[in-house]
Amino acid sequence: MYIKKGNIVKKVSYVMNTIAVIFVIGIGIKSMDTFSLKAVGFLLLASSPYLYGSLLTKLVSNQKAIVLTTFMVFVLAMGGSYLLLDAMYIHPDPQGALAFVVIPVYQWGLLLLATLPIYLFNKKGNE
C-alpha cells in the first residue's frame, strides 16, 4: 500500500494543532476564576489561529505548500503555547490573562502574512 508523503505531513499538522488547542483551552479553564461567556469567547479567540491552521492544511494540496503550512503551524503552536505557559505560570503577572488576547492577535498577523506565499506555492504546483 502506497501512502503519500503529503498525507503524513498533513496528519502531523493536524496533531500539532489539536494538541495546541487542547493546551490553550486547558490552561484557560485552569486559570479561570468563574465560568462565563466572556471567558469562553476569549478561549475561542485564543484557539482560532490553530483552527485556521487546520483549515489551511486541509485546503493545500501541493507538497511544498503542505510542508510550508506544517512549518508555519509548528512555529505557531510551539511559540503560542510557550508564550501562554510563560505568561500564566513561569512569569505570573496580574495582567497575565491578557495573553489570551494578545498572543492570538500576533498569531493572526503571522498567519495572514504566511497565507499569501502558501497560496502561491499551492497554485503554482497545481498548474
N, C-alpha and C positions, 0 to 999 in steps of 0.2 A: 504494500500500500504506500503510495507516494503522498507525502504531506508537504504542502508548500511552506517555504520558509517564512513568508509573509504572515501566514496564519498563526504561526508560533509567536512571532514578534507582536502581532495584534493581541494575542492572549496575554502576553507579558504586560502590555499596556493596560488591558482591562483589569488585570490583577492589581497592578500598581494603583490605578485609580480607585478601585474598590477598597483597598487597604487604606488609602489616604482618606476616603470619605468616612470609613468606619472610625479611623483615628480622630478626625476632626469632630465628628458627632460624639464620640466617646468623651473627648476632653471637654466639649461643650456641655454635655449632660452632667459630667462630674463636677464641673466648676459652677453649675447653675445653682443659685440660691433657692429660687422658686420657679416652678414651671409656668411659662407664659407664652402667649402667641408671639410676642416680640422676640423672645429668645429663640423660638422655632424659626422665625424669619431670619435671624442672624445666622443660625446654623445652616439654613438653606443657602444664604448668601455665601457662607464660608465653604459650602460643598459645591457650589455652582461651577467653579473653574474645572473641577475634576469631572463633573458631568459633561461639560462641554468638551473636555479632552477625550472622553469616551465616545462622544458623538463624532468628533473629528476623526478618531481612529476608525470608527465604523465606515465613514464616508470615503476614506482614501483607499486606493487600490494599487497604486504604483509602489514598487519595492522601496525606492528612495524616499518617497513620501511617507511610507509606513515607518521606516527607520527614523526619519526626522521627527515624525509625530511622537513616536515612542520615546525618543530622546527628550523632546520637549515635555512630555508627560512625566518622565523620570525627574527632570530638573524641578518641575512644579511640585510634584508630590514630595520629593525629599526636602526641597527648600521650604515649602509651605509647612510641612509637618515639623521640621526643625524650628522654624521661626515661632510657630504656635507653642511648641513644647518649651522653648526658651522663654517666651513671654509669660506663660502661665506657671511654670514650675522652676526653671533654672534661675531666672532673674525676676521673681514675682514683684509686681508693682500694682498700686491701686488702679492704674489705667490699663492693666494687662488685658482686660476684656475687649479693649478697642482693637486688639489684634484680630478678632473675628471680623472686623470691618476693614481694617487697613490691608491686611495680607491678601484677601481676595481681590481688592482693587488693583494692587500691584500685579497679581497673577493674571487678572483680566487684561491688563495692559500688555503683558508679555504674550498672552495668548493671541490678542488681536494683531500684535506685530508679527508673530510667527505664522499666523493663518495664511497670509499672502504668499510667502515662499512655499509653504506646504501645498497650497492650491496650485501654484505654478509648476512645482515638481510633479504633482499628480496629473495635471492637464498635459504637460509635456510628454509624460510617459504613456498616456493613453491615446496619443495621436498616432 
